[in-house]
Amino acid sequence: MSELQDHPQRYALANELHARPFPSLAAPAHAVYLAVKRPEDAAGRDRDADLAHLLDLLDRFGAQHPKPGATHYFADLGPFRLKWEQHTEFVTYTAIVDGVEGRPFDKAAFSVFPDDWLAQAPGARITSGFLRFEPFTTAEEVVAKLSDWFVGDSLAASEILDGAAVMAGDFRIDSAGHMRFAVFPRPDTGPARCGRILQRICEIETYKTMSMLGFARARELSPRLGELDNRLNALMKETTAQSAPAEHTLGGLLQITAELEQLLSQSAFRFSATDAYSTLVLDRIRVLREERFENRQTFHEFMARRFDPAMRTVRSAEARLRSMAERAARAGELLRTRVDVERSAQNQKLLESMDRRADLQLRLQETVEGLSVVAISYYAVSLAAYLLYPAASVAGVSKGWLTALLVPVVVGLVFVLVRRVRKRLK
């Protein structure tokens, strides 16, 4: 076995499965969560800027730096424990603090992150939240706290992980600009399980928000797609009715096709990312194994009522965009075929016209050849008459008779000579 060579990526791939360990906390405790994303081209951003921003925070607390190129980090900074993760489009910070603040979800809890440090973030906040962990007492006390902390009509609460805890949230942004979530673990729920619950709730909120970016894109595209659809239908009617020159209609179709392809290329990443994020949201909810708590809607039911319709809108917009692009391409191909047929007919007419002209030219050429025989014969007879006149005078033949005798002979010879030349040229 010592001679067996390992694949260069073997250890890196195996370690990747253990690269992002869950945090650990015991109730009572609270956490502050922040996700930062660049508004444009987040996937192609300078990731060194993310790491530099983390190092700035660590230096303020004298904490050890992560390894170069790290995509995750966990350390105890003293006042709180920090978990940092770098993802494809965003960066997350989770600060875990032992104990709970006297006033639930007090905005002062967010001061664990310095204001000037937040202002220097290489991106914009995509979401942030407070997570409060309190030990479970009685169902009545929990219900009373939920009624006091959250908006009732959108509150979702459920027992999770086979009754290990109750989690709740209303998915609303409070006056301080943060989401609120509460978790009530039962006494036998350990710190590791509480840490996993914290991680799952943060992921649900972040992936839900990232998915909604696709919904915003779909809503932004809707008016433009409607306008392009009307133009496309009008051009297809022109194609069917042949009420406009084919070249003009083809130019309009090509313009619409190009614009649709551009919209498709600009939206493809966002739509595919939305599909991936929405799948992660439902997967994270599923692994929590929800059960109804005090007749409240579960997280899954909340997503089915509020989140799933938005995702269906995104999928519908993507399907509509692709369908329109395919329709425009097919219409363009049909119209190009029509243009080619029309051009073939025009070329056929042109060839027929050229054939007629060639026939006329041939006839004219034959006429010219006949005239050329006469002209050449005229000069040839004159030359022959001058040449033979002395002999004819001796023989007593007049010049007129000599010319008359020479004409048929010379004309015949010239005619035969011209025919031979034409045959050789052919």
ZAMARGU-4260 file (C-alpha; in steps of 0.2 Angstrom, whole numbers, plus 5000, padded with zeros to 4 digits):
<rodrens>
0) 5000/5000/5000 | 5015/5012/5003 | 5018/5011/4984 | 5000/5017/4980 | 5000/5035/4974
5) 4986/5046/4981 | 4977/5058/4969 | 4983/5076/4972 | 4965/5081/4978 | 4961/5066/4989
10) 4965/5074/5006 | 4958/5091/5001 | 4941/5083/4995 | 4940/5073/5010 | 4943/5087/5022
15) 4931/5098/5013 | 4917/5087/5021 | 4923/5093/5038 | 4928/5111/5033 | 4913/5120/5041
20) 4910/5113/5058 | 4894/5118/5068 | 4896/5131/5082 | 4891/5126/5100 | 4881/5136/5112
25) 4870/5132/5128 | 4854/5141/5132 | 4853/5155/5138 | 4863/5163/5124 | 4860/5174/5109
30) 4868/5177/5092 | 4870/5191/5080 | 4870/5186/5062 | 4876/5196/5047 | 4877/5192/5028
35) 4886/5203/5016 | 4885/5203/4997 | 4891/5214/4983 | 4876/5221/4973 | 4884/5217/4956
40) 4895/5203/4951 | 4896/5195/4968 | 4902/5178/4961 | 4917/5186/4953 | 4921/5198/4967
45) 4939/5201/4975 | 4938/5188/4989 | 4954/5195/4996 | 4944/5210/5001 | 4932/5198/5011
50) 4947/5191/5020 | 4955/5208/5023 | 4938/5214/5031 | 4939/5199/5043 | 4957/5202/5048
55) 4952/5220/5052 | 4939/5214/5064 | 4951/5201/5072 | 4965/5214/5074 | 4953/5224/5085
60) 4952/5210/5097 | 4969/5203/5095 | 4964/5187/5088 | 4974/5175/5078 | 4972/5176/5059
65) 4966/5162/5048 | 4977/5153/5035 | 4979/5162/5018 | 4965/5158/5006 | 4953/5152/5020
70) 4935/5151/5017 | 4929/5148/5035 | 4935/5153/5052 | 4930/5151/5070 | 4938/5159/5086
75) 4934/5165/5103 | 4936/5184/5103 | 4933/5186/5121 | 4916/5196/5121 | 4909/5183/5109
80) 4913/5168/5098 | 4914/5172/5079 | 4910/5161/5065 | 4915/5167/5048 | 4911/5159/5031
85) 4914/5164/5013 | 4902/5158/5000 | 4900/5159/4982 | 4891/5176/4982 | 4891/5182/5000
90) 4900/5182/5017 | 4892/5178/5034 | 4897/5183/5051 | 4889/5175/5067 | 4893/5182/5084
95) 4888/5170/5098 | 4886/5178/5116 | 4883/5168/5132 | 4867/5174/5141 | 4853/5184/5134
100) 4851/5203/5135 | 4838/5210/5147 | 4827/5217/5133 | 4823/5204/5120 | 4831/5208/5103
105) 4838/5224/5109 | 4847/5233/5094 | 4861/5236/5106 | 4866/5218/5104 | 4872/5222/5086
110) 4886/5233/5093 | 4897/5218/5094 | 4901/5223/5077 | 4909/5240/5077 | 4900/5254/5067
115) 4916/5260/5058 | 4920/5242/5054 | 4903/5239/5047 | 4904/5254/5036 | 4920/5247/5028
120) 4911/5231/5023 | 4916/5226/5005 | 4898/5224/5000 | 4880/5228/5006 | 4870/5219/5019
125) 4859/5206/5012 | 4851/5200/5028 | 4855/5201/5047 | 4846/5194/5062 | 4845/5191/5081
130) 4843/5174/5087 | 4838/5172/5105 | 4840/5155/5114 | 4830/5153/5130 | 4827/5137/5140
135) 4810/5129/5137 | 4799/5131/5152 | 4781/5128/5149 | 4771/5129/5132 | 4760/5143/5140
140) 4775/5154/5144 | 4783/5151/5127 | 4766/5156/5118 | 4766/5172/5128 | 4783/5177/5123
145) 4780/5173/5105 | 4764/5184/5105 | 4774/5198/5113 | 4790/5197/5102 | 4783/5193/5085
150) 4769/5198/5072 | 4755/5186/5074 | 4749/5184/5057 | 4766/5179/5050 | 4773/5170/5065
155) 4779/5152/5061 | 4783/5141/5076 | 4786/5122/5077 | 4794/5109/5088 | 4810/5102/5079
160) 4822/5088/5080 | 4809/5076/5088 | 4804/5089/5102 | 4822/5094/5106 | 4817/5113/5105
165) 4804/5125/5099 | 4809/5137/5085 | 4800/5153/5080 | 4801/5168/5068 | 4790/5180/5058
170) 4802/5183/5044 | 4799/5202/5046 | 4813/5216/5047 | 4811/5225/5064 | 4813/5243/5066
175) 4832/5241/5069 | 4833/5232/5052 | 4836/5214/5058 | 4826/5198/5057 | 4821/5190/5074
180) 4821/5171/5078 | 4819/5163/5095 | 4823/5145/5100 | 4818/5137/5116 | 4828/5121/5119
185) 4822/5108/5131 | 4834/5104/5146 | 4841/5088/5138 | 4846/5097/5122 | 4865/5098/5121
190) 4876/5113/5115 | 4880/5104/5099 | 4862/5102/5094 | 4859/5120/5099 | 4873/5125/5088
195) 4866/5115/5073 | 4849/5123/5076 | 4857/5140/5075 | 4867/5136/5059 | 4851/5129/5051
200) 4840/5145/5055 | 4854/5156/5048 | 4855/5146/5032 | 4836/5146/5030 | 4836/5165/5032
205) 4851/5168/5020 | 4846/5156/5007 | 4828/5162/5007 | 4834/5180/5005 | 4846/5175/4991
210) 4832/5166/4982 | 4821/5181/4983 | 4834/5190/4972 | 4828/5179/4958 | 4810/5185/4961
215) 4816/5203/4960 | 4824/5199/4943 | 4809/5190/4937 | 4798/5205/4942 | 4810/5217/4934
220) 4809/5207/4917 | 4791/5205/4917 | 4786/5222/4908 | 4800/5220/4896 | 4795/5202/4891
225) 4777/5208/4889 | 4783/5222/4877 | 4795/5210/4867 | 4781/5197/4866 | 4769/5209/4858
230) 4782/5214/4846 | 4786/5196/4842 | 4768/5192/4839 | 4766/5207/4828 | 4780/5202/4817
235) 4774/5184/4816 | 4757/5190/4810 | 4767/5200/4797 | 4776/5184/4792 | 4760/5174/4790
240) 4750/5188/4781 | 4765/5193/4771 | 4760/5211/4773 | 4778/5218/4774 | 4794/5215/4765
245) 4802/5199/4771 | 4819/5208/4774 | 4811/5221/4785 | 4802/5208/4795 | 4818/5197/4797
250) 4827/5212/4803 | 4814/5215/4817 | 4815/5197/4822 | 4834/5197/4823 | 4834/5212/4834
255) 4821/5204/4846 | 4831/5187/4846 | 4847/5197/4850 | 4838/5206/4864 | 4831/5190/4871
260) 4847/5181/4871 | 4855/5195/4880 | 4842/5195/4893 | 4844/5176/4895 | 4863/5177/4897
265) 4861/5191/4910 | 4848/5181/4920 | 4854/5163/4918 | 4866/5164/4933 | 4853/5172/4944
270) 4839/5160/4939 | 4850/5145/4942 | 4856/5151/4958 | 4838/5155/4964 | 4834/5137/4960
275) 4849/5130/4970 | 4845/5142/4985 | 4827/5138/4986 | 4831/5119/4986 | 4843/5122/5000
280) 4829/5132/5010 | 4817/5117/5009 | 4831/5105/5013 | 4836/5114/5029 | 4818/5115/5034
285) 4816/5096/5031 | 4831/5091/5041 | 4824/5100/5056 | 4809/5088/5056 | 4796/5100/5061
290) 4780/5096/5071 | 4766/5108/5074 | 4767/5118/5090 | 4751/5126/5098 | 4742/5126/5082
295) 4755/5138/5074 | 4760/5137/5056 | 4777/5128/5053 | 4791/5135/5044 | 4787/5123/5030
300) 4769/5129/5029 | 4775/5147/5029 | 4787/5144/5015 | 4773/5135/5005 | 4761/5150/5007
305) 4773/5164/5005 | 4790/5158/4997 | 4785/5144/4985 | 4773/5156/4975 | 4788/5168/4972
310) 4799/5153/4967 | 4786/5148/4954 | 4786/5165/4948 | 4804/5164/4945 | 4803/5147/4936
315) 4789/5154/4925 | 4799/5169/4920 | 4814/5159/4916 | 4803/5147/4906 | 4794/5161/4897
320) 4811/5169/4893 | 4818/5153/4885 | 4801/5150/4876 | 4801/5167/4868 | 4819/5165/4863
325) 4815/5149/4855 | 4800/5156/4846 | 4810/5170/4839 | 4823/5159/4833 | 4811/5147/4825
330) 4802/5162/4817 | 4818/5169/4811 | 4823/5152/4803 | 4806/5151/4794 | 4807/5169/4788
335) 4825/5166/4782 | 4819/5151/4772 | 4805/5162/4764 | 4818/5175/4760 | 4829/5161/4752
340) 4815/5154/4742 | 4810/5172/4736 | 4828/5175/4731 | 4829/5158/4722 | 4814/5163/4712
345) 4822/5180/4708 | 4838/5171/4703 | 4828/5159/4692 | 4820/5174/4683 | 4837/5182/4682
350) 4844/5167/4674 | 4829/5166/4662 | 4832/5184/4657 | 4851/5180/4654 | 4846/5165/4643
355) 4835/5176/4633 | 4849/5189/4631 | 4861/5176/4627 | 4850/5169/4613 | 4848/5187/4606
360) 4866/5190/4607 | 4869/5174/4598 | 4857/5179/4584 | 4865/5196/4583 | 4882/5187/4582
365) 4876/5176/4568 | 4869/5192/4559 | 4886/5201/4562 | 4895/5185/4555 | 4884/5186/4539
370) 4888/5205/4537 | 4907/5201/4540 | 4907/5188/4527 | 4900/5201/4514 | 4913/5214/4520
375) 4927/5202/4519 | 4922/5196/4502 | 4920/5213/4496 | 4938/5217/4500 | 4944/5200/4495
380) 4936/5201/4478 | 4944/5218/4475 | 4961/5212/4479 | 4959/5196/4468 | 4953/5207/4454
385) 4968/5218/4455 | 4979/5203/4456 | 4971/5193/4441 | 4967/5208/4430 | 4984/5208/4420
390) 4981/5190/4416 | 4963/5193/4412 | 4967/5207/4400 | 4979/5195/4390 | 4965/5182/4389
395) 4953/5196/4383 | 4942/5195/4399 | 4935/5212/4404 | 4937/5218/4422 | 4918/5217/4425
400) 4917/5199/4420 | 4933/5195/4430 | 4925/5203/4445 | 4908/5193/4442 | 4918/5177/4441
405) 4927/5180/4457 | 4912/5185/4468 | 4905/5167/4471 | 4921/5159/4473 | 4928/5172/4486
410) 4911/5173/4495 | 4911/5154/4497 | 4929/5153/4503 | 4926/5167/4515 | 4910/5158/4522
415) 4919/5142/4524 | 4934/5150/4533 | 4923/5160/4545 | 4913/5144/4550 | 4929/5134/4553
420) 4935/5148/4565 | 4919/5149/4574 | 4919/5130/4577 | 4937/5130/4583 | 4932/5144/4596
425) 4918/5134/4602
</rodrens>
